[in-house]
Amino acid sequence: MASLLRQIVAGPRSRHPEAGLDLCYVTPFIIATSGPSGTYPQRAYRNPLDQLVKFLDYKHGEEWKIWEFRAEGTGYPDSEVYGRIRHYPWPDHHPPPFRLVGLIVAGMRNWLLEGEEKKGGKDRVVVVHCKAGKGRSGTMACSYLISECGWKPEEALARFTERRMRPGFGQGVSIPSQLRWVGYVDRWTKAGKVYVERQIEIMEVHVWGLRDGVKVQVEGYVDEGKKIKLFHVFTKKERVVVEGNTPGGGGFTDMISDMAGFQNQGRIASSKSSDQLDGGKISMPQPSESGGSSSTSVDTGAEAGGGAVIFKPSTRVILPTSDINIDFERRNKASIGWTMVTAVAHVWFNAYFEGNGPEQNGKADDTGVFEIEWDKMDGIKGSSRKGTRALDRLAVVWKAYDPEPGRGMKEDIIHEPGINSPVVDMQPADWKGVNDTSPSLGQDLGLRTESPLSADVSKASSVKSNEADDVVATSEEGVKPSGPSGEEDLDVDVSTLPQPHGNASEPTLAELNAGLDTASATTAQRGSEVQTSMSQMDPVNSAGFPSQVSTAGPPKGVPEDQLRDAKDHHIGHFQSAKRTIYS
């Protein structure tokens, strides 16, 4: 049963035919494996740690060492693998902090070179693993082949896919940002393996084709790369609409088009503000009088967006490293404190490489622009699945942060450690797996509780109108609009409603009964005021019931003796019948 579970979990990844474990030899000296576990229930569907160690001992004796990349925790203590393990953890589904790349490949190189100096014995190997042994492990296995073995990026990626994946089940390294990092490694290698770490300030985020209900936030690495920190979430006041009439504002038809990916990309090229990206410089455009609205205008409650929208932070957003992540989440309002997440995507880039640092002898540009289209961004949990379209194109304006202009910018020049030089490793994450690695951990599509803290978060609408009718027309049918805390968004001026009196006395039972509108004049004991008014209208007998009124009293009334029965009225006769009611 356990073996069947492991085969199901391994899915598209190849298994070693001899050991029956979820691992492969990328080359004779690099083994890629999924994360092993020595505890249940993970042991039932992951590689059993004791079996993996037994296999490595049998094949390679003492000539193996593990490089692990799991910020969520390895799932076993170092002692279970004889202490032969190096730690460089970072969160799942993301590229590595680039300052770790040189340390990882240098440590692997030194370990393998030391084994070559030994004569006889078993072959020395490097064992890389993350959780699935695919994305993070594949990124570093390919990085080693490129930087230390002279392989081309496409050759390294093809080899990893060939060895790690079953035929027809996709690429080994498939996440766009991780593939971008493999390209960075190639440029880093050709430029002499020098990397310069700088603090980066996010100046603006330009978005074309911004849809309705999109949250935009900036993230970066902290704690040696083990955690992703949320540095800024753009609010409504930090949004400037340059153009309206964005795709996606046409209701149900556009929603289906977004989901299918049929939106016309030609609309992006015709944007009036697109020429501001030429030459890598973006000037701050003025809001259009007819097509958009400024974030400084009076807040009408409508979240205006458009074909070209600029997010400009009101406070400085400074990241501690050159690794930058821009995260997007599209949300539709739902009632009773819930929100419907319909799109999730993000993208990582490194300002040193986007600033042409390797091609300029380590002197990267102080400012730059990173551009990407929606279809090329990272999806949910490392997949290509992103949900409905949230935008068409993105441009991030950044600059190197200089805390003291004129005194020299703070830079950390990092060279790859030399052969036989000591290589430091990072502090491991808690191996028991109780680590919070990312603010978007577990992020997925579907219903989610809406936090009151997100009331000021920009949920940019793509509707070129502030009218209430247009806002309702763009919401999904059957979903009531609501406020940021889930209350129903009714078109009512609350100032005109009756207001409570804080110092009012508690009403008596008689006052409550007097205020009810359900009792008739025949109701006894309604209260002294009601009885008084009724006594003026109709005489009441001593029992508290009104006296009988003649049928001849009302206009056109007829005396009782002249009233006709049902037969005279030709109404027919009525029969009472017993009916059985089933509860």
N, C-alpha and C positions, 0 to 999 in steps of 0.2 A: 504494500500500500504506500509506504514512504517513498519507494522508488518511483511509483507512478506519479505521486505528487511532485517529485523533483523534475520529472520529465515535462509535466504540465507547466511548472513555473519556468523552467528553462526555455520553453517555447521555441522561438526561432534560433536560439543559440546552439551551436554544435557541442556535442558531448564527446569526451575522450573515449574512443572505442575500447581501450584496454581497461581503464580504471572505472568507466561508467560514471564519471564525475563531470560536472559542468565546467570544463576547462579546455583550453587548446594551447598548442605551441604556435605562437605567431612566427617565431623563428626558433632555431635550436636552442637559443639562449634566453628567450622571453616567453614566459607562460602567462596567459591571461585567464583569470578565473573569477567566478562570482564570489561574493562574500561568504565565507564559511561560518558555521555556527556550531557551538558545542552544547547549546541549551535548547530545550523545547519551548514553544512549538516550532521555532525556526529550523531546528535540526531536521524536522520531518520533510521540509520542502527545499532547504538549502543544502549546499555541500556539507556533509558532516565533517567537522574539523579534524577528528581523529583519523578519518579515512583519507583526507587530503594530506595530512602530515605523514601518514603511513606510505602513501604513494610517493611523495617527495623524498622521503628517506630511502625508499627502495630504489628509486631512479637516480637520485643525485647525492645520496649520503648526507654529508654536512655541507654540501656545496649549493645551498639554496638560501635565498633571503627574500622576504616579502616587502614590497612597497605598497602601502595602503593609503587610500584617498577618501576615507569615509568620515565626514564631519558629523554624521549621525551616530557614529560609534562602530567599532569593528565587530562587536558581538562576542568577543572573547578576550581574555587577558593575554598580555605579551608572553607570559610564562608558558602558555599552552603551545607556543611555537618556538620554544627554547630561547626566547628573546631575540630571535633573528627577524627583526621587523623594523622598518623605518616609517615614520608617520609624516604625511603631508596632507592633512584632511582639508576638504572644502565641500560645500553643499552639493547635493545630488542635482543632476540636470543642468549644471552650470559649468562654464569653463574655469580653469584654475586661475587664481591670482598670478599674474605673469611673473612676479618676482620669485615664485616657487619653481618655475620651469627649469631655470638653470641649476638649482640645487638638486632637483629630482634626477635630471639626466646625468649630471656630474657624479652623483652618488652611485647610480646604476653603472656608469662607465668604470668608475674606480673598482667597484666590486668585481666586475667581469674581468678587468685587466689583472687584478690580483690573482684570479683563478688561472689565467693563462700562464702566469709565472711558475705555477706549480706543475711539476712533471708527474704524469701518471694520475691515477685516481679518476673520479667521475667528473663529468662536465658540470661547470658552474652555471647556474641559471638565476635569472631575476623573475620573481613572481609578482605580478601586479594585480590588484583587485580593488574594486569599489563595492557597490551593492550587486549589480547585475554583471559586472565584468565587461561592460560594453562601452558606455559613453566616456566616463572619466578615465577608465583603464585604457580604452582605445586611443584617447587623445594623447596620453603620455607614452604609450607604446609607439605610436606614430611619430611623436616628437623625438623620441630617442633614435629611431631609424633615420630621421631627417638630419638631426643635429650631430649625431655621433657616427653614423654609418654612410652618410652621403646620399640617402635615398631622396627622390623627388616626392613632393607631397602626394601626388596622385598615385604613385607606386606604393607608398606606405599605407595609404587609405585602402587601396585595392587589396593589398596583402592581408590587412587586418580583417576586412570583410570576408575574404576567401577562407581564412582560417577560423574565424569566430562565428560566422553566421551559416545557417543552413541555406542551400541554394534557393533563390527566389524569395527570401525573407528580408530583403532590404539591406541597407548599409550597416556596417559595424558602428561607425561614427556618423550620426545622422542629424544631430542638433546643430542648427546653423551657427550659433555662437561658438560652439566647440570647433566646428570646421573653420571658422574665421581665425580662431587661435592657432590652428595647425598652419594656416597661411602666415600668421605672425611669426611662428617658430622658424619657418623657412627664411623669412626676411631677416630675422634675428641672427640666424646661422650665417647667412651670407655677409652680414655686416660685422662679423667678428665677435658675436655673442656678448654684446654690451647692451644693457637695459638701464634706462634712467627713470626712476620713480619720482613723480611730482604730485603735489596737491593740485586738484583741478576744480575750478569753479564753473558751475553751469549758469550760463548767462540767459539763454532763451531756449524754448522748445517750440519749433514751428511744425504745425500739422496741417496737411492738406486732406480734404474730404473727411473731416471729423464728424462722426456720427453722433446720434443722440445718446446721452447717458454715459460718457466715458470719463473714468478717473485716470489721472496721469500722475505718476510719482517717480522719484529719483532714488536709487539705491546704490550701495557700494559695500566693499568688503571691510570687515574689522576683525580683531582678534586673530591675527595671522592668517586670515582667510577662512576661519572656521565658521564665521557668521556673516550674514548679509544684513546690513542695517538700513532702515528706511530713513533717509535724510530729509526728504521734502515731499509733501503732497500738495499739488496745485489746487488753489481754491477758486471760486467764481470771480473774486476780485482781481485775480492775477491773470485773467484771460482777456485778450483783445481780439475781436472779430474783425478781420480784414475784408473777407468776402462771405456772402451767404450762398444760398442755393446749392448746398452740398448734396452729393448723392446720398440716398438713404432716408430722405425726408418725405418720400412719397407713399408712406404707409405700407400695407401688406405686400404689395408687389416688389417694392425695393427691399423689404426684409427678406423675401425669398431669394431675390437676386444677390443680396449680400451673402446669404448662407451658401449659395451655389458658386459664388465667386465670379459672377457675370458682370460686375460693375465695369463700366467703360473707363479704362485707364487714360484714354485720350482727354478726359476732362481735366486731368491733373496738369498736363502740359500747357493747357490754355489758361492756367491760373495767372492773374496779373502779377502776383507776388513771386512767381517762380523764378523770374530773372534776377531776383535779389540774391539768389544762391550762387550766381555765376562768379567765378573767381574766388570762391571760398569765403566771400564776405556777405553778411546779411545786415542791411540797415533796417532800422525800426520803421515800418510803414505806418501811415496815418489811417485810422479807421475810416471805412467808407461810409458816407452819409446815407446812401440808399441801401447798401447791401449788408451792412453789419452794424453792430453796436459796440460801444466801448465798455470795458469793465468798470469804468468810472461813472457810468451813467446810473440813473436811479434804478434800483433793483426792483423789478416788477414781479419777480418770482419765476419768470420764464428763463431758462438756461440757454441763452442764445449761443449758437456756434456758427459754423459755415464752412465754405470751401477752402478758406485759408484762415487759420487761427493761430495766434501767438500766445504762448504761456511764458510770462516773465515773472520770476519770483520776487516778492516784495522784500524778502530778506536774503542775504547772501547764502548760496548753497555751495558749500565747499566740501569736497570728498578727500579723504586722506591719501588715496592712491589714484593711479591713472586708470584703474578698472572701473567702468561706469555701466550701470544697468538702468534702462528706462522701462518702466512697467506700465501696462495698460489693462484696464478692466472696464468692460461695458456693462452697465446695469440698467434694468428697467424697474420702475417703482411697482411695488405690490402693497396690498393693504395689510393691516394688523402687524406692522413692524417687520415685514419681510421685503426682501429685494431679490429680483431675478437676475442672476449673472448670465449674460448671453455671449460674452467674448472675453478671453484672457490671452495676453501675449506679452512678450518682453524681448529686449535685445541688449546684449553686452557689446561694448567696444572699449578699446584701450587708446587713450589720448596720445601716448608716445608713438604708437604705430600710425594712428590716423594723422598725426602731425609730422609724418615722414622722418622720424628719428633715425631709423636704420640707414636710410639713404642719404642722410646729412651728417654722418659721422657722430651720431649721438646727440646732435643739436636739433631737437624737435621744435616745430613751430610753437610759438607761445599761444596762438589762437588757432581755432579750426572749426570745421563743420563736419559732422557725421550724418550721412543720409542713408535711408533704407526704405524699402517699400514694405507694405503690410505682408505680402505673401512670403517674404524672406525672413520674417521674424520668427523667434522661438515660440512654440506652442505650449500646450498644457503638459506638464510633467515629462518633458523631453520628447513629446510627440509633435506631429504636424497639425494636430487638431487645435483650432483656436476659436471655434464657434462662429458667430456672425461677424461680419467685417466691422471693425471699430474705426478705421481710418484708411486712407489710401497711401500716404507717404509721410515720412517723418524726417526732420532735420534738427539736430541738436547743436547749438552754438556753445562752445566751451572756450575757456582760456586757462593757462597755467596761473595758479594763484601765487601772488607775490605779497606776503604780509608786510614787508618793509621795502617799498620801491626805492631803487637806487643803491641798495646795499647787497644786491645779489640774491637771486631766487634760491629757495631751499630745494636742493636736488639730492637724490640718493643714487649714485652711479654704481650699478651692480654688474660685476663681471662673473662669468661662469668660473667656479673653482677649478684650479688646474689639476693635472694628473697627480695623484698621490697627496693632494692637499686635503685637509679635513673639510668635511661637508656637514653642516649642521642640519638637523631635522627639527620639525615643529613639535609643540606639545600635543599629545594625542587627545582626541575627544574622549569623553567618558565611554568606555567600551560597552557599558550596559545599555546604551542607546536612549538616554533620556535628555537629548540635546535639542534645543530650539535653534535651528540653523538659519531660518529665513522668515521674514514677515509674511511671505506668500506661500508658506509651507502648506500643502494640501489644497491649494487653490484650484477650483474646478468650476464647471458650469452648473447651473441649477439654482434652487432657492437657497437663500441665506438670510440670517437675521441681520437687520440693518441697525448699525450702531448710531446713537445720537451724536457721537463725535464726528460723524461724516456729514453733518448738516451743511457745512460751508465748503465741502469738497466739490470741485468742479465736475459737474455731470453735463458736459457741453452738448446742447441740442443742435441739430443740423437744420432746424426749421427757421426760415427767414421770416419770422413773425413773432410778435409778442402777444398776440391775441389769444384769449383763453380757448377759443374754438380750435385754433391751430394746435395748441398744446394737447388738447383732448384727442384730436384727430390722429396725432402721431403715436399715441399710446396703444398698446395692444388691446384688442377687443376683449371684454370680459374681465379686465383688470382695473380696479378702481385706482385713480390717482391718490397719492397720499403724501404727507409731509415727511420730513427727514426722520421722524421718530415713529412713523407708521400710521399716524392719524389720518383720517380721511380728509382729502383736500377738497372741501366743499366751497362752492362759489357763494359764500355768505359773509357779510360784513358783521363780525362779531360785536362791534361797538353798538349796533342797533338792537342786539338781543338783550333781554332782561338781565340785569346784573345782580348778583347776590349781595346782601347786606351783612357785613361782618358782625355788626352788633345787634342783630335782630334777635328778639326773644323766641323761645321755642313755642310753636303754635299749640293751642289746646285741641282736644279731640273734636269739640263742637265746631271750632274754626275750620278744621280740616273737612268735616262733614259738610259744612256750609259751602265750602268751595267746590265740592264735587258737582258734576253736571249730569249725573246719572239718575238721581232720585227725582221722583215726580211729586206733585202736590199731595199725593195720598200717603207719602212717607211720613210716619209719625216721628216726633221728637227730632226735627232737623235743626233746631236751634231757635233761640228766642226771636232773633231778628227775622228769620224766615217765617216763623209762625205768625209774627205780627203782620208781615206783608201779605201773607196768604189770607189772614182773617179779614183784611180789607177787601180782597177780591172775591171771596166766596165764604159764605157762612159755614162754620164748622160745628158739628155736634159735640156733645160732651165726651164722646169716646175718642175724639181726635180725628174723626173721619169727616170729609165734606158731606153736606146734605145732598139729596138727590136733586138733579136739575132736569126740568121737563124738556122733552125733545121738541116741543113747539117753541122753545125760547130762541134758538139761533135763527138767523135770517132764512126764510123759506123753510122753516122747520114744520114738521107734521106731528100732530098729537099721537100718542102711543096707540090709541084705538084705531087710528087710520093707517098704521104701518102695514105694509104688505109682507107676506112671507116669501121664502125662496121660490116656491112654486108659482106664485103670482108674478114674480120677476122673470120667470122662464129660465131660471139658472139651473134647474135640475135639482137632483138630490145628491147628498153627500153621504158616503158610508165610511165609518171608521173601520179601519182594518189593522189587525195586529201585524207588526213588522218585527222580524228578528234582526237584531243588529249584532254583527260579528265584530268583536273588538280585536 
